[in-house]
């Protein structure tokens, strides 16, 4: 019950600052700032403050929904938006830090070859379309994507944390099964006792 309440409060808090776009919730940071560029780490920190992560664009459907969202806000052509993508934690290609997954979908800026060096991945607005391109961690804006607290916690767990968590879950399941078996036995004994009493009375 407590976890459910936390989830509801978190969702309500996020709903006040994030917009529904397609199947997710997003917001664009630095919209009213006089700063020309946003640092990637500061952008990520601001997303965390809003119970969210820098966006991870995993499908063409999500990218199309973000295109409509960005276009509705009338950003200048050529504006760039920071994402959670970068190539510093692993070999190329890029991976999404927000969801701990490698890039499986790409849409590079026309004329820009696949990046050959470590860098960040941002989205650039060109003729009302969003494309991917490499950056050095400085963009005009950043897009945050809401994630449920439990999902965020799950993604942050290490392999050993997961092993311990799975063991605890298995132990809990075993205890519940034992409890149910004990309860069934107790009910059976009570039924047998009641049956003996009825038989003794009838004799």
Secondary structure, DSSP 8 states (H G I E B T S, - for coil): -HHHHHHHHHHHHHHTT-EEETTEEEEEESSS-S-S-EEHHHHHHHHHHTTEEE----SHHHHHHHHHHHHHTT--TT-EEEEEEESSSSSSS-EETTTTEE-----B-TT-----S--EEEEEEETTEEEEEEESSEESEEEEEE--HHHHHHHH--HHHHHHHHHHHHHHHHHHHHHHHHHHHHHHHHHHHHHHHHHHHH-
